[in-house]
């Protein structure tokens, strides 16, 4: 691990790093994940994500793109972009 990230890092999944200096608190990350996957209509999605994240085993710092990819693979979600139709609809 790089020395600059080892200093003052938060243990566990209390936060997710966007860059060396920017990070999401876990609640903000979950909100961002729900928005980018358009999961607002999924019942109890916040609880599902929290319980899924309990199984994530990586040492901090956890980068947002790595965690997004892991959740996508684990739960089968894909990022949503409002300018592009999902592949299933083409």
HELIX and SHEET records of a PDB file:
HELIX    1   1 UNK A    3  UNK A    6  1                                   4    
HELIX    2   2 UNK A   26  UNK A   36  1                                  11    
HELIX    3   3 UNK A   45  UNK A   53  1                                   9    
HELIX    4   4 UNK A   64  UNK A   75  1                                  12    
HELIX    5   5 UNK A   87  UNK A   89  5                                   3    
SHEET    1   A 2 UNK A  15  UNK A  17  0                                        
SHEET    2   A 2 UNK A  23  UNK A  25 -1                                        
END                                                                             
